């Protein structure tokens, strides 16, 4: 079961999506920082409470992003992660010793994906996920240091599609690049694409942050589960 904690985090300007029970059986929860797309807020993404049902603690800035603010937005993602890590260290916090500071992800959609790229060099990050947020500045994508998942619509359909393809070519880290066939830039918020994206994102985070090796076949090799799904077109780089 998931729960939502509103108006929390730095300045009371974040929303946290978390399991009702933290660290069940002593298994500490991974942390996911989130930034929304332009003109939207966390409550518009069913993906976030869904991730909480899988054991992730999602720290989402309530900012409704504006174009060109990716550097500022990236700092907000980091601020949220820093805050919850500090809570994990406080004896009087509900999060005390319940979170795993070695299992951190940053994720975002559109402008939020660009913000995630801007902080991709943070050595604490275990992985990043970029949903419909292609950069046109290839030097930025080279800042990534950890395995990444790019989830986008096709070029010419999703306005970020061409940038996603460029990012894949420029990336030097292990990358899974999945194009959700037929979906446009709003795919993460519209059906049936939202459910398809949710399944891929959840599987990737469970593999990367929870070390669930049974999910590696979703993403690795030319016979990967997503590769064989007609709803997706997949490319991979350096994945093992």
Buried (B, 14 or more C-beta within 10 A) or exposed (E): EBEBBEEBBBEEBBBBBBBEEBBEEEEBBBBBBBBBBBEBBBBBBBBBBBBBEBBBBBBBBBBBBEEEBBEEBBBBBBBBBBBBBEBBEEEEBEBBEBBBBEBBBBBBBBBBBBBBBBBBEBEBBBBBBBBBBBBEBEEBBBBBBBBBBBBBBBBEBBBBBBBBBBBBEBBEBBBBBBBBBEBBBBBBBEEEBBEBBBBBBBBBBBBBBBEEEEBBBBBBEEEBBBBEBEBBBBBBBEBE
